[in-house]
Amino acid sequence: AELLGLLEILHSMKIVHADIKPDNFLIRHTPSTRVESSLQLIDFGKAIDLVLESDQTSETETSSGGRQGKYHLDYFGIAGSAYCLLFGKYIEVSTAKNRWVVKGQFKRWWQVKMWTQFFDDMLNPKGEEKECLPSLLKWRQRLLNLFTESDELRIGLTRARETIEMKYLEKWRRCAL
């Protein structure tokens, strides 16, 4: 959910990161600022500032696979990052009925309908115009709502966060010595 918020901010400034992947995120905890850790996006080497583009007409580039425009690069990266979190490996896709779909079976307790729709939206944007793209804010809110609706998910998230923070603190202590 935090990733979607970050990208919504970037896209509102007409910036496409163009290299969204799990390797380009840091979990950051700045002492004495916030209790929780935050997600930080790094490596803007491939970023595209759409305001600076010389051709600002409605004409868009077409890349391999028939995708249009540039925002699809970030949407694919979002899907790839989510896939990596769910399956523990990099995304694998194929086509079915002229739509991009993820390979792999969702576990039945994974909110299958929601994740199927999520991956369909992220992998198959309807166009480059802002009104045609899936709303990152709506998806962010939908994901956040999962944790308020389900005690099981909330407990699991809390345990995962505690584990990550413990490992982070252990690593930090080792480096400080």
Sine and cosine of phi, psi and omega as CSV:
sin_phi,cos_phi,sin_psi,cos_psi,sin_omega,cos_omega
0.00,0.00,-0.62,0.78,-0.01,-1.00
-0.92,0.40,-0.60,0.80,0.06,-1.00
-0.85,0.52,-0.68,0.73,-0.02,-1.00
-0.90,0.43,-0.61,0.79,0.05,-1.00
-0.90,0.44,-0.68,0.73,0.03,-1.00
-0.87,0.50,-0.71,0.71,-0.04,-1.00
-0.95,0.32,-0.53,0.85,0.08,-1.00
-0.88,0.47,-0.65,0.76,0.04,-1.00
-0.90,0.43,-0.73,0.68,0.03,-1.00
-0.86,0.51,-0.73,0.68,-0.04,-1.00
-0.91,0.41,-0.55,0.84,0.03,-1.00
-0.91,0.41,-0.40,0.92,0.06,-1.00
-1.00,-0.08,0.16,0.99,0.01,-1.00
0.87,0.49,0.68,0.73,0.09,-1.00
-0.88,-0.48,0.76,-0.65,0.08,-1.00
-0.95,-0.31,0.83,-0.55,-0.02,-1.00
-0.92,0.38,-0.69,0.73,0.10,-0.99
0.94,0.33,0.12,0.99,0.04,-1.00
-0.50,-0.86,0.72,0.69,0.01,-1.00
-0.97,0.26,0.85,-0.52,0.07,-1.00
-0.31,-0.95,0.35,-0.94,-0.04,-1.00
-0.83,0.56,-0.51,0.86,0.00,-1.00
-0.92,0.39,-0.30,0.95,-0.05,-1.00
-0.98,-0.20,0.44,0.90,0.09,-1.00
-0.82,-0.57,0.62,-0.79,0.13,-0.99
-0.87,-0.49,0.63,-0.78,0.18,-0.98
-1.00,-0.08,0.89,-0.46,-0.15,-0.99
-0.89,-0.45,0.68,-0.73,0.12,-0.99
-0.77,-0.64,0.92,-0.39,0.03,-1.00
-1.00,-0.08,0.91,-0.42,-0.03,-1.00
-0.81,0.58,0.61,-0.79,0.04,-1.00
0.90,0.44,0.29,0.96,0.06,-1.00
-0.93,-0.37,-0.79,0.62,-0.02,-1.00
-0.67,-0.74,0.47,-0.88,0.06,-1.00
-0.96,0.29,-0.69,0.72,-0.04,-1.00
-1.00,0.07,0.39,-0.92,0.14,-0.99
-0.97,0.23,0.33,-0.94,0.04,-1.00
-0.77,-0.64,0.34,-0.94,0.00,-1.00
-1.00,-0.01,0.73,-0.69,0.02,-1.00
-0.84,-0.55,0.77,-0.64,0.03,-1.00
-1.00,-0.01,0.75,-0.66,-0.02,-1.00
-0.82,-0.57,0.04,-1.00,0.09,-1.00
0.89,0.46,0.98,0.21,0.03,-1.00
-1.00,-0.09,0.38,0.92,-0.04,-1.00
-0.89,0.46,-0.48,0.88,0.00,-1.00
-0.97,-0.25,0.10,0.99,-0.07,-1.00
-0.88,0.48,0.51,-0.86,-0.01,-1.00
-0.85,-0.53,0.85,-0.53,0.09,-1.00
-1.00,-0.05,0.97,-0.25,-0.10,-1.00
-0.92,0.38,-0.37,0.93,0.03,-1.00
-0.94,0.35,-0.57,0.82,-0.03,-1.00
-0.99,0.11,-0.13,0.99,0.01,-1.00
-0.86,0.51,0.70,-0.72,-0.05,-1.00
-0.94,0.35,-0.60,0.80,-0.01,-1.00
-0.99,-0.14,0.98,-0.18,-0.04,-1.00
-0.98,-0.21,0.45,0.89,0.05,-1.00
-0.98,0.18,0.02,-1.00,0.01,-1.00
-0.98,0.22,-0.07,1.00,0.01,-1.00
-0.92,0.38,0.71,-0.70,-0.01,-1.00
-0.85,-0.53,0.37,-0.93,0.06,-1.00
-0.98,0.18,0.52,-0.86,0.11,-0.99
-0.92,-0.39,0.81,-0.58,0.01,-1.00
-0.97,-0.23,0.00,-1.00,-0.02,-1.00
-0.86,0.52,0.56,-0.83,0.00,-1.00
1.00,0.03,0.04,1.00,0.07,-1.00
0.98,0.19,0.21,0.98,0.01,-1.00
-0.98,0.19,0.52,-0.85,-0.02,-1.00
-0.93,-0.37,0.44,-0.90,0.14,-0.99
0.96,0.28,-0.33,-0.94,-0.08,-1.00
-0.86,-0.51,-0.46,0.89,-0.03,-1.00
-0.87,0.49,-0.45,0.89,-0.01,-1.00
-0.85,0.53,-0.44,0.90,0.03,-1.00
-0.87,0.50,-0.69,0.72,0.02,-1.00
-0.96,0.29,-0.60,0.80,0.01,-1.00
-0.91,0.42,-0.63,0.78,0.07,-1.00
-0.91,0.42,-0.65,0.76,0.03,-1.00
-0.89,0.46,-0.61,0.79,0.07,-1.00
-0.88,0.47,-0.74,0.68,0.01,-1.00
-0.87,0.48,-0.69,0.73,-0.01,-1.00
-0.89,0.45,-0.64,0.77,0.01,-1.00
-0.93,0.38,-0.68,0.73,0.02,-1.00
-0.90,0.44,-0.68,0.73,0.02,-1.00
-0.86,0.52,-0.70,0.71,0.00,-1.00
-0.88,0.47,-0.64,0.77,0.04,-1.00
-0.92,0.40,-0.61,0.79,-0.03,-1.00
-0.97,0.23,-0.71,0.70,-0.15,-0.99
-0.97,-0.23,-0.22,0.98,0.00,-1.00
0.96,0.27,0.34,0.94,0.05,-1.00
-0.47,-0.88,0.23,-0.97,-0.03,-1.00
-0.93,0.36,0.44,-0.90,-0.12,-0.99
-0.90,0.44,0.61,-0.79,0.13,-0.99
-0.81,-0.59,0.78,-0.63,-0.02,-1.00
-0.80,-0.59,0.35,-0.94,0.13,-0.99
-0.55,-0.83,0.01,-1.00,0.04,-1.00
-0.93,-0.38,0.58,-0.81,0.08,-1.00
-0.58,-0.81,0.85,-0.53,-0.02,-1.00
0.81,0.58,0.72,0.70,0.02,-1.00
0.87,0.49,0.45,0.89,0.05,-1.00
-0.79,-0.62,0.58,-0.81,0.10,-0.99
-0.98,0.20,0.73,-0.68,0.03,-1.00
-0.71,-0.70,0.43,-0.91,0.02,-1.00
-1.00,0.07,0.54,-0.84,0.13,-0.99
-1.00,0.05,0.44,-0.90,0.00,-1.00
0.94,-0.34,0.51,-0.86,-0.02,-1.00
-0.98,-0.19,0.75,-0.66,0.08,-1.00
-0.97,0.25,0.62,-0.78,0.10,-0.99
-0.94,0.34,0.56,-0.83,-0.12,-0.99
-0.88,0.47,-0.41,0.91,-0.01,-1.00
-1.00,-0.03,0.18,0.98,-0.04,-1.00
-1.00,-0.04,0.36,0.93,-0.04,-1.00
0.84,0.55,0.84,0.55,-0.16,-0.99
-0.81,0.59,-0.71,0.70,-0.04,-1.00
-0.88,0.48,-0.69,0.72,-0.02,-1.00
-0.91,0.42,-0.72,0.70,-0.02,-1.00
-0.93,0.38,-0.58,0.81,0.05,-1.00
-0.88,0.48,-0.71,0.71,0.03,-1.00
-0.91,0.41,-0.66,0.76,0.02,-1.00
-0.85,0.53,-0.79,0.61,-0.03,-1.00
-0.91,0.41,-0.59,0.81,0.05,-1.00
-0.89,0.45,-0.71,0.71,0.01,-1.00
-0.89,0.45,-0.69,0.72,-0.07,-1.00
-0.96,0.29,-0.57,0.82,-0.05,-1.00
-1.00,0.04,-0.30,0.95,-0.09,-1.00
-0.76,-0.65,0.87,0.50,0.03,-1.00
-0.87,0.50,0.59,-0.81,-0.08,-1.00
-0.97,0.23,-0.32,0.95,0.01,-1.00
0.02,-1.00,-0.01,-1.00,-0.06,-1.00
-1.00,0.00,-0.39,0.92,-0.01,-1.00
-0.90,0.43,0.60,-0.80,-0.09,-1.00
-0.80,0.60,-0.65,0.76,-0.03,-1.00
-0.95,0.33,-0.27,0.96,0.02,-1.00
-1.00,-0.03,-0.30,0.95,-0.03,-1.00
-0.99,0.17,0.50,-0.86,0.08,-1.00
-0.88,0.47,0.63,-0.78,-0.01,-1.00
-0.97,0.24,0.90,-0.43,0.03,-1.00
-0.92,0.38,-0.58,0.82,0.01,-1.00
-0.92,0.39,-0.64,0.77,0.04,-1.00
-0.91,0.41,-0.66,0.76,0.04,-1.00
-0.92,0.40,-0.61,0.79,0.04,-1.00
-0.87,0.49,-0.74,0.68,-0.01,-1.00
-0.90,0.43,-0.63,0.77,0.01,-1.00
-0.89,0.46,-0.66,0.75,0.03,-1.00
-0.93,0.37,-0.66,0.75,0.04,-1.00
-0.90,0.44,-0.59,0.81,0.01,-1.00
-0.89,0.45,-0.50,0.87,0.03,-1.00
-0.83,0.56,-0.63,0.78,-0.07,-1.00
-0.98,0.22,-0.38,0.92,0.06,-1.00
-1.00,0.09,-0.41,0.91,-0.04,-1.00
-1.00,0.06,-0.42,0.91,-0.13,-0.99
-0.84,-0.54,0.90,-0.44,0.06,-1.00
-0.88,0.47,-0.62,0.78,-0.03,-1.00
-0.87,0.49,-0.71,0.71,0.03,-1.00
-0.92,0.38,-0.64,0.76,-0.01,-1.00
-0.89,0.46,-0.69,0.73,0.02,-1.00
-0.91,0.42,-0.69,0.72,0.03,-1.00
-0.88,0.48,-0.67,0.74,0.03,-1.00
-0.90,0.43,-0.67,0.74,0.02,-1.00
-0.88,0.47,-0.70,0.71,0.02,-1.00
-0.90,0.44,-0.67,0.74,0.01,-1.00
-0.90,0.44,-0.69,0.72,0.01,-1.00
-0.88,0.47,-0.68,0.73,0.02,-1.00
-0.89,0.46,-0.65,0.76,0.02,-1.00
-0.90,0.44,-0.72,0.69,0.01,-1.00
-0.89,0.46,-0.70,0.71,-0.01,-1.00
-0.91,0.42,-0.62,0.79,0.03,-1.00
-0.89,0.45,-0.71,0.70,0.01,-1.00
-0.90,0.43,-0.63,0.78,0.03,-1.00
-0.89,0.46,-0.72,0.69,0.00,-1.00
-0.90,0.43,-0.64,0.77,0.04,-1.00
-0.87,0.49,-0.70,0.71,0.01,-1.00
-0.90,0.43,-0.68,0.74,0.00,-1.00
-0.89,0.46,-0.68,0.74,0.02,-1.00
-0.90,0.44,-0.66,0.75,0.02,-1.00
-0.89,0.46,-0.65,0.76,0.01,-1.00
-0.94,0.34,-0.53,0.85,-0.04,-1.00
-0.96,0.27,-0.41,0.91,-0.02,-1.00
-0.98,0.18,0.00,0.00,0.00,0.00
